[in-house]
């Protein structure tokens, strides 16, 4: 049972345009969400997070939107750069009780120069 | 600070063998988590150790086990290897066992089971 889903395995975007990566979750107990980026031969690195009390969080070119009613979050990258080409994982956490990260399956983003 | 280190980086084993992977967290980090990454499955949580105690466990068979030492270094062991255990095994450390702590990942150990 995949509680966190990234339904697009891959995405290609032109340099300078917006990249939108999507993530859906099923467990309403999740109250904290994160995005990680992974380059080949490296471990994932933290990108941006959002608490369920917010619906938007920005950090430079990266913005995460959370729609709790739809159990959906998205990561917007504007403008996209070739160096953003990587696999992006969303992750969800329940901070009450026993927590553990639940990761999605990842979306491979390719930014075309 | 040095990052999370994992050894070995690559490993080839045959079915039925056992394997031990090692993870050294960032200095001062007391929580270490282990994940299995396979194509199409994303990162699957194996277990988390904090102060030498297993705090959380994912849905993996008992062949997968781990431990943490007093210096926070952690080992993961897989016994009776199966072909399906071929994967990238990632370890991540964080300062505490608080859910919202950012996790810092090592580069992973690529295990191939023949």
Interface residues (C-beta under 8 A of the other chain):
Chain A: X4 X6 X9 X32 X34 X36 X41 X42 X43 X44 X45 X46 X49 X51 X89 X91 X93 X94 X95 X98 X99 X100 X101 X102 X103 X104 X105 X106
Chain B: X4 X33 X35 X40 X41 X42 X43 X44 X45 X48 X55 X56 X58 X90 X92 X98 X99 X100 X102 X103 X104 X105 X106 X107 X108
